[in-house]
Amino acid sequence: MENIKVKEKSAVGGVIIEAFPNTLFKIKLDNDGSETLAYLSGKMRMNRIRVLIGDKVVVELDEYGGKGRIVKRN
């Protein structure tokens, strides 16, 4: 079989600055101060982990510049 190239996503810290419906959040990233949209990961939804404005989170960014995925709350 052929080796499939696995693309790794970059994990970046950030702070939630705004909350939208359907577990969508606006996040200010720590690395360059830019803002991006991110959604909760499936494990965080399944375990009902609450995320509020001002929380520090870890976000996996899409390499193409789409939405990020919140994977951890600090």
Secondary structure, 3 states (H helix, E strand, C coil): CCCCCCCCCEEEEEEEEEEECCCEEEEEECCCCCEEEEEECHHHHHCCCCCCCCCEEEEEECCCCCCEEEEEEC
